[in-house]
């Protein structure tokens, strides 16, 4: 999901104007940053791309890991963590109107719900207590979000993927029964992740280098330096002086 969030941020920061080379890189096209909401580090240090930080600019840290050594405590903690994350996603959804952001949150609400159900089923198997009834999560069903409905119709709300032919072989002993919202059977799916489509690289944006040299000027400088050094015009991938 980190990769999904990063791809969404990147698409939101990519704009047609800078792709079409309508940016005067000798001026300061990023002067408007003071009026841009969000994390300024995406522009200042990230080249208009996502960074491994939260909305406050704080990097990911091992402090986010909860591992008490007590399995039941860890599972319960993770259930509430997923429940809180769902609340956050709903708030992000209501605060955003960008189609990429809403598409992302619609998907994550569905898939995060799968994790919620998985932890609840694990606790129920260990103790007999159904957390979904003892401590119900936000009572906003996923199908109330239009961006979530296509994934629900495909059954993604009830499938847990192993993504490995050898690991988690006993997962179906925990993730089984019926989905608490739709009543449909829960399912563990074996799938080769290499069969999934790969993300596409976004086009270069000319204003990420501004103010300063344009990308064309940088290419000219590189070509001159290669010529002066006696290098071929194109990188051939051979190691110089291998001995």
Secondary structure, 3 states (H helix, E strand, C coil): CHHHHHHHHHHHHCCHHHHCCCCCCCCCCCHHHHHCCCCCHHHHCCCCCCCCECCCCCECCHHHCCCCCCHHHHHHHHHHHHHHHHHHHHHHHHHCCCHHHHHHHHHHHHHHHHHHHHHHHHHHHHHCCCHHHHCCCCCCCHHHCHHHHHHHHCCHHHEEECCCCCCCCCHHHCCCCECCCCCCECEEECCCHHHCCCCCCCCCCHHHHCCCCCHHHHHHHHHHHHHHCCCCCCCCCCCCCCC
